Amino acid sequence: MSDLMDQQQYNCAVELTLSVIGGKWATIVLAHLKEGVHRYGALRRRIPAVSEKVLVQRLRGLEVSGLISRHSDGGNPPSVEYRLTPEGESLIPILEALHAWGEQRARRTGARIAPVAEAAGGGGR
């Protein structure tokens, strides 16, 4: 775990948490990966509003932070899968709390939540 050592000083634990998990898109990627292993294409389909460039940047950042791992079969073209690491799995209760709060907020405000339907066999789980 020494490769996860962070020498920066934070003024609040939430500041540290947000510096690691990042913003909107990284958190959404983590939320999808908490459900299981996903290929890049499946993540792209499940998060249609994110650009390909930003998705790649967030995946790389989460990998550098030690929250996700990337596995490639080395084929041509390679099949790449992403999954939570044990450090990433430690965020599952937080991600579940965010999900529950979002559902409750949607009920209170009338906001609509419409997950993208995954094509058969495309989930990579």
N, C-alpha and C positions, 0 to 999 in steps of 0.2 A: 504494500500500500504506500510505500515511500514515493512512488511516482505520482501520487495524488497530493503530495504535500504542497500547501499553498502558503507562502510566506507573507502575503499581503495582509494588511490590517483592515478590518471592517468595523464599522460603527454599529452594525445591527446584524443579527443572524439572517434576517430576510434579505439584506443586501448581499450577503455571501451566497445564499440560495439562488437569488436571481442572477448573480454574476456567473454561476455555473450552468443553470438550465437555460438562461437566455430569455429571449422574448417570445412573442406570439407563436411564430412558426416552429421554433425548437420545442416548445411545450406541446404543441399539437402533434408533432412527430413522436414525442415521448408517449403521449396519450395513445396513439395508434400502436406503438410497439409494446405497450403494456398488455395488449390483447394477444401478442404472439409475434413470431418471426414474420417479417414482410420483405418482399423483394422491392427493389427501387421502383419498378413500374407500378406496383400495387400502391405504394405510398403516394406516388405521383397522381394516381387516379383518385385516391381517397382524399387528397388535399388539392383539388383542382385550382384553387385561387392562388396558390404559391407558384412563383416562376421556377423554372428548372434550375436557374442559376442560384436562387436563394435556397431551394431545397438542398442542392449539393453542398452549399456553404454551411447550412445548418447541420446536415449529416456529418460533415467533416469536423465541425466544431464540437458536436456531441461525442464524436469518437475521440477527439483529442482530450476532452474533459473526462473521459473514462466512463461515460454513461451508456454508450452503445458500442457494439462491436460489429464489424463488417466482415462477412465471409464470402469469398469468391471461389467458385469451383474451378477456375482457371480455364474454362472452356472458351470456345470462339463462336459466338460472342459469350463473354463470361456471364454466368448467373450469379448475381450479387444479392446477398440477403443481409438484413440488419436485425439485430436483437438487442434487448437490454442486457447490460452486464449486471453482475451482482450490485454494483454501486447504483446503476440505473434502476434496478428493481427496488432499491430502498426508497425510491420516489413514488412507488405505486400508491401508497396511502394518500399522498398529497394529490396525485393525479385523480384518484377516485373522489377525493373531497372537492376538487375543482369541478369534476363532472357533475356531482350531486348538486353543488351550488348553482351551476349553470342550468340544470334541469329545473330547480326550484325557481330561479330567477325567470326562466322562460314562462313558467306557469303564472307567476305574479304579474308579469308585464305583457304577456301575449306574444312574446318573441317566438319565432318558429325555428325549430332545429330539424334539419333534413339531411341526415347522413347520406353520403354518396353510396349507392348500391354497388357492390363489388360483383363483377362478372364471375360466373362459375369457374372455379379452379384458379382464379387470379389472385387469391389472397396471400398465397405463400406461407400460410400458417402451418 
